[in-house]
Structure formats: structure tokens, C-alpha cells
Amino acid sequence: MKCYGLSADEIRKNIEKITVAVYGLGKMGLPLACVFADRGFNVIGVDINKNIVEKINSGENTVKEEEGLDELVRKVVKNKKLKAVLNSVEASKISDIHIIIVPTLLNKNKKPDLNIVKNLMEDISKGLEKGDIVITECTMPPGATESLIPILEKNGLKCGRDFGVAHCPERTSTGTAIRDISGQYPKIVGGVDEKTNEVLEGIYNIINKKGVIKTDIKTAEAIKVFEGIYRDVNIALANELAIYCEESGINAKEAFEKANTQPYCHLHNPGPGVGGHCIPVYPYFIMNKKTELTKISRKINDSMVVHVANLIIKGLNEIRKEFKNSKILILGLSFRSGVKEVRNSPTIPLIKKLKKLKADVFLYDPLFTKKEIEEYAKYKEDFENIDCIVIMTENKKFKNLNWKKSDNIVIVDTKRVLDPEKIKIYYGIGYPRRG
């Protein structure tokens, strides 16, 4: 059922007649497709990975870290509300709502690379019909979605007359995607016109109990980018203040927690850097000569790996151990605890730096197999013959390791997992080394 021009009420009354195509069945796309299907829409999920398509069609969840997704995939596939396909052109021909939710990356020059989105726009244009609506949910630089509208108009249809276009940014985190999609936050919807926004209100109100906030396309794009930049800038501030605390004999954890009891202070936690496919990427979507604070924040957060290496050096000096050939065990490969994802993980540049300085580097993360670990460093999960242990994520298993065996080992705790008072040789971001 074609939707452009319908009211929100008409959308609600005709859910089962509407087919939604979700292009990209990754960590955010598959949960989104399943939530739409679970609410009664007919959903076609599109992905280029044949293995993923086959597994989903057999009822198997391919995004394992998402709580509740195993059951939801089985349910919607069994009920024939979700079908996965490889051919995006064919999917576009039988769909009414087209949602693009694929990675938006950076090229080697740190410029936005929207080629995946452009290619999907080309495919959608081949099946686009009057009354359709095309939505980008993947994060886009402000103005990017509108710049791609001419691709959709190649078949003679006119945006704002024959079909609608919108940006409705995903506001989800890995591990809580179903919760976030279903109503942790209101949904931002930005349509090319009010007719489009009316449809979007009807669609997203069905899947999101917190409702929608309407705006225009460019503002919607900016909102999502700004959310990420806010995090990046505030993490940079926390890191800068934490280093100041180390040098000034102040416990940053205590100072931050007590400062945050004032309602206008929201100091973030410091750490070894910022990883993932979002926060360290989005600042580059708007960077120019006037975004100095954004650029400086990126520089500070990227430099934290060097600071961690310096803490290791200080610790090894304390036990009179030369850095060269020292045995260093890193705990944590993923960019965030509980999430099996290495994209932009600070651990990777740290490993490279330590190896360049001729250290003997070992790595352990319970989320990864021995084979996966060995792509980056030697696999090791015990403390035998180790000079320094670096904690890079807050995995609960790390806290429960036998730290009584670490008395002669330098501990560099970047996430304040351990109690400094219980560790003999402790170095941490924002923790002053005394004595």
C-alpha cells in the first residue's frame, strides 16, 4: 500500500498492507526490521551477505549480542512477517517504505564515504513507485540525504510530488537496540515536506512508545551528528581533566563524582580513547575551519593511547624493567565492554605502538576466540611471566581474576575496574601515583 500522502491514522489502520524494506541487516538493521515485523508490517530485509540472508530465513539471529533478538527473529520469520533477500532492486519493486541503515564510513582522508548509500539509492530508484517513501536511518552529514534525491528522480518521478524522502536517524546502542528502537527515546523524523512527516509520524508511533519529534531533513541529520559530537567533546574534557588530576595529586574519580552532584555538571568517565563506528567518526561529518573545539577533542581522545603507553613506561621504570622485550598483557580487545566489535578500538593502536617499541605483547578478551585474538597479538589469559597488565575494558571477568598474583606486576587500569588500594603497583587514568 503506497503511503505518501496518507494520514497517520490511515497508516495505523493499514499496517498489514504496508511493506517495509530495510536495506542492511547488521547490528542496527536486523533489530529494526524485526521490530517493524513484530508490530504487523510486512518486512523485506536486504543484505549483500548470502550467509546472513540464509541464516535469517531459517530463523537464526545473526546479531548475537542483542538481548531478545534470538526469540524475535524466530517469531517474525515463523509468522512470515520478515523475509531476507539479496537483491535490493527486486526488494524495492515490492516495497512501499524504503529504509537505508548501512554503515557510513570515512575514507583514508577522513572524509565521509557515502558510496554504500549512493549505490542503494541507485537500486531503489529502479523500483521506486509513486507513493513510496525513502528514509535514511544511517547517520548522514547534514545535507547529504537531500543531495542524493536526484538519484531517486532518475526514473521521472519527482520528490515532494510523487514520493517522499526523509532522514530518521537511529538512536540506538549495540546491545540495547530493541529497547532503544521500541521507546527508550523519542524518534527524530525529518521529512522533505509535511506529507512525508505525517506518514513518518504514523509509522514510527507504531513501533516507538515514546513517539516522534518532527523536523526537516537537514536538522534531523544534524541532531544525530551533534549527539555523537557532544559525547566526544565531553569525553575529551574528562580525559584532559583526568591527566591534570594525575599530575596534581587528585583522584579524578572522586572529584568527578562529587562535582556531578551539582545538576549542571555532567563530567563523563575518562578512558583510553573512543571507539566504535559512531562517536569517533561523526565529528568528521562537520569538521571545518570553524569547528576548532570538535577538532581538538578528536585529537585529545586519539592521543590517549600515547598516554596509556606512557603510564606503562612509568610503571616498568618503577620495577626497574626495560620496556624493550617486556611482557605486556592487554585485557580487552573490543571498543566497549560486552560488545564484540573492534572498529576503532583503542586497543588496536596501543598494540601497534607497544610492538613498535619492541615489547612482547599478549592479549585476552573473553568475547573473542583464540584465533580472533591472534590476529592482533599473542593469546594469553594468565599472569605467568607478565611484567605489566593493561585493562582496556570493564569486562566483569577481569575484575574477578586472581589479582593476588599481581603483586610484582605493573597494573595499568584505564577504566578503574580495580580498587587502587588493593593493588601494589597501580597506575590509572586520573589516578595520582604516590610514593
N, C-alpha and C positions, 0 to 999 in steps of 0.2 A: 504494500500500500504506500503510495507516494505521500510524503509528509509536508513538503514545503508549502506553506500557506494554511496548514491546519492549525486549529487552536490547541492549547494544552489539554483541554477537556476531550477533544476529539482523539488526541494521541492516547490518552488513558483508556478510552473506550475501545480502542482498536489495536491493543498491544499484540495480540496473536496474529494480526495481519501484516505486521511490520517486520521486515528482515534487516538485521543489522550485520554489516560486515566489519570485522575487527582485523586490521592488517598489522600483523606482528603478534605472535603468541609467546612472547618472552615473559619476563618476570612481572610486568605490569599488564601486558596484553591478555594473557590467559586468564588471570583473575577477573579482568574487566569483562571479557567475553562470557565467562561463567556466571557472573552476577547478572548480566543482561539476560542470559538464557534462563536463569533461575527465576527471574521476575516475569517470564512469559514471552519475551521476544524470541523470534526465530533468529539464530545467530550462525553466521558462517565465519569461522576463524581461518585466516590466511597466514601461511608461513612458508619460507623457502626451504626449510629443513624437512626432508621427507621422513626422517626418523621421528621427529616431533609430531608431524601430522598423523602418522600411523599409530603412534602411542596414544595420542589424544582420542582418536577414533575408536580405539579399543577400550577407552575409559580410564586410561592411565594418566596421572598427573605428571607433567614434566618440569614443574617448578616446585621441588620438594620442600623448600624451606617455608612455604606459605601455609600457615596454620588453617586447617579446614578445607584446603583446596583438593586434597585427595578425594574426599567424600563428594564435594561439589562437582568435580569433573565426572565422576562415575554417574552421579544423579542426572546431570543435564544431557550427557551423551546417551544414557539409557532411555531418557524421556524424548530423545530425538529433537532436542531444542538446540543442540550445538553439534555442528559438523565442521571438521577441519579439512582444508583443501590447500593445494599447492599453487593453483592458477589464480592469480589476482584479477586478471581480466574477466575470466568466467564468473568469479565471485561478484565483480562489480555489476555484471549484467543482470543479476537476480537480486540485488540488494537495494534498499531504499535509503538507508543511513550508512555512510562510509566513515569509519573511524581509523585514522592512522596513528599507531602507537609503536613506533620503531625508534631505535637509538638515533639521537642527533649528536654527532661526534665533532671532534676538532681535527683539522688536517695537521700536517707537520709544522705549519706556520702558526698554529694556534688560532686558526680562523674556522668559523662554523662550516661543517661539511654536511650539506643537506641533500646529498645525492640520493640517498635511500628514499627520502620523502619525495623528491622530484620524480624518481622512477615510478613510485606508486601512484603519483598524480597522473602520470602518463597512462598507466594501466587503467586507472579508474575512469579516465576521460573516454576510453574506448567502450565503456559500458554505461556511462553516465546517461541518465534519462531525465526528462522534465519532471520536477517534483522531488528530486533527490537532494540530500544534504551531505556535504563532505566536511568532516571535522578532523582537525589535527589535535591530538591529545599529547603527543610528544612535545617536549619543550622546544620552543622556537624563538629565535631572535625577534624582537619587536619589529613588525612589518613584514616578516618572512612569509607568513601564510598568504597574505594578500598579494605578495609579489608572485606567487605561484598560480594565482587564479587564471591567468591567460592559458596555462597548460590545460585546464579543465574546459576552457571555452573553445578548444580546437575543433570540436565536433559541431560548432554552430550555436550551441546553447549559450545563454547569457546569464552570468551570475547576478543575482538580485532581481531577475525577471523570471528565469526558468528554474533555477536551483539556488540553494543556499550554501554558504561556506562559513565555517566558524573555527575558532580556537577555544577548546575547553580543556585546559591543562590538567593532567593527572596530578593529584596532590597526595601521593602515596609513598610509603616506605617499604623496602624489602622486608618481608616477614610479617607485615601487618596490612597487606594490600586489600584483602577482602573487607576488613574492618574499616579501612580508610575510604574505600570506594562506596561503602554502604552508608556512611554517615558520620565519620569522625570529624569531618569539616564540611562546610557548605561547598557546593560545586561552583566554580567560576565558569560562566559561559559567555563567550563573546562572539556574537553573530555579525554577519555583514549588514543585516538590517533587522528590523523588529519582527518581521515574519519568521526569520530564522530563529531569533531568540525565543519566540513564542513556542516553537517546536522543541527547542532545547530545554525549555522550562518543563514542558510536558514529559520529555524523555528522561531527563536526569532526576526529576522529582520522584519518578517511579523507582529508581534504584538507590537514591540517596535521601535518607530520612531527615537530614539537616537542610535540605532544599538547595536552591540555587541563588547565585548573585549574578545579575546580568550586567554586561558592559559591552564594549566594542571589541573587535578582534585584536587590535594592536595593544590596547590596555590589558586585555586578558593575557597576552604573551608577556607583557612587562611584569605583570603581577607574579607569575611563576618564576621568572628570572630574578626578580627582586627578592623573593622569598629565599632563594638559594644564596644570593649575594649577602643578604643580611646574616645568614649563618656563617659564611666565610669570613666576613669582616669581623664579626664578634668573636669567632674562634681565634682570629689573628690578634685581636686585642687581648684575649685571655692568655695566649702564648707569650705576647710581649710582656704582660704584667707578671706572668709566672717566672720568666727569666729574670726580671727585675727582682722578684722575691728571692730567687736563689742567691743572687748577688748581694742582697741586703739583709739576709738572715731572717726572712719572713716565711712562714708556712703559707703558701698560696691557697691551699685547700681551706684552711681555717679562715683566712682573710676573705676569700670569695664567698664562702657560705654565709659568713656573718654580714658581709656587705649586701648580700642578696635578700636579707630580711627587710631591707628598705624597698618599698614597692616599685620604685623607679629604676632599680638596679637589677640587671639580668646578666651577670657575668657567666659566660659559658665555661665548660671544662677545657683546660689546656690539653694538648696531646702532641703526638709525633708528626702530625701532618693531617691533611684532609684527603680522603679517598672516595672511591665510588664513581658513578657515571654522572653525578649531578653537581654537587657543590663546587668541586674544583674545575668544572667545565663551564658552567653558566656565566661566570664573570666575564669570560672572553666574548660572550654574545653582545656585550655593550661597550667593551673597552675602547676608549679613545683618549685624546689628549686631555679631556676634562674629567676623566674618572680616576683621578690620582689615588684616592683612598682605596678604591677597588683594586688597583694595580699593586699598591704597597701591601695590601692584605694578602694577595696571592703570593707575593714574594716572601712575606713573613712565614706563611704556612708551609710553603715549599722548602724554606730554609730550616725547618725543624728537624729534618733528617740529619743535617750537619750538626745541630745542637745535640741530638742523641748520640752521634758519633763522638762528640767532644766529652760527653758525660762518660762514655765507655773509656775513653783515653784517661780521663781523670781517675776513674776507678782502678784501672790497671796500674796506673802510676802509684796509687796508694798501696797496692800489694806488691809493688816493685816487679811488675811483669811487663816485658816489652810487648808492644802492640803487634809487631810482626810475629807471625806464627802462633799468636794467642788463640785459644779455642773459645769461640763465642757461640752460644746457643740463643737463637731468637725464638720466642714463643708468640705465635700469631702471624699468619700469612694474610688472612682476609683483611679488607679495609675496615670492617666493623665486626664486632663480636656477634656470633650467632648467624652470620651471613656468609655463605660460601661464594665469595666474589673477590677477585684480586684486582679489578680495574682501578688504576690509580692508587693502589695500596702503598702507603709509605714504606712498608716492609721491603718492597722490591728495590727502590733506590738505595735503601740502607744496606741491603745485602751487597749490591754492586759497589758501594763505597767501601765497605769493610773488606771485600775481596781485593779491591784496588790497592788498599793499604796492606795487603798480604796477610790478613787474618784468616784463620781456618774457621769457616762459618757453617754452623749447623742450624736446622730449622725444624720446628714442630708446631702443628696445628691440628687438633682432633677433627676438624671439619674436612681435612684433606687426606687422601691416601698417601702411602709412602711413595708411590710412583709420581703422584702430583707434586709432592714436596720436592722430590729430587730434580725437578725441572729448574729449581731455583738454588737449592743448597743441599748439603748432606742431611739425611734424615737422622734425627736423634730425639729421644723423649726421656732421657735420664740425665742426671747431673754428673755422671762419672767423667773425670778428667776434663772438666769445663772450668775456664777461668772467669767467664762473665756470662750472665744470663740477662737478656733484654726482653721485657714484657711489652708487647706491642698492641694487644687487645685484652678486653676484660673477660675472656672466656672463663666460666666458673671453674672449669677443671684446673686452670692454672693456680687459682687460689688454694685448691685442695692438694696440691703437690706436696711432697715431703720436704718442706723448706728447712727442716732441721739439719739437712745435709748440706746446706749452703753457706755455712759459717766462713769458709775460706774462699767463697766465690763472690765476685762483684755483682750486685743486683742493680740493674737499671730499669726502673719501673716507670714507664711513660704514661700509665693510666691510673696510677695509685690503686693498684689491685691489692697490694700487701700493706700491712701496718709497718711503717718505717721503724718503729720502736722494737719490733721483733726480728729485724734483720740486721746482721752485724755490719755488713758493708753495703749500704743502701744509697743509691742516687736516684732521684726522681725529678720530673719536670715540675718546677715550682716548689721543690723541697730543698731547703738550705742544708748543705753538708757541713756539719760542725765537727770540731776536734782536729 
